[in-house]
Amino acid sequence: MSRVKLKDPTNHGEVTHLINEYAYSDELDLHITVHADERMEERGVNEDFLMKTLREGTVIEHEIETYPNGNSSIKYRVSHRDNLGEETVAITVIPGEYQLTIVTIW
């Protein structure tokens, strides 16, 4: 996966902007893991709503994972809320350069 160049990868506003921008791009390379695909089916989330969440959602938390070889990745939780402010779906995403890997959905 290509590295994303962010000034501050822990700045949720900056990452939200990046994910929203990628989701609107025709260049987006979207990867949905088998686990995420299973969760989408269980929860009745179709790809249109997944994309709506990526385009309009907000990053609300992140987790940094460091591997034994010293490399690391950051997973972001993107939340979508309805007109009443209720969370309708949340997605865990790992961004690459014009690439989004969907890890899970709840």
Secondary structure, DSSP 8 states (H G I E B T S, - for coil): ------S-TT-HHHHHHHHHHHHH-TT-EEEE-HHHHHHHHHHT--HHHHHHHHHH-EEEEEEEEE-TTS-EEEEEEEEEE-TTS-EEEEEEEEEETTEEEEEEE-
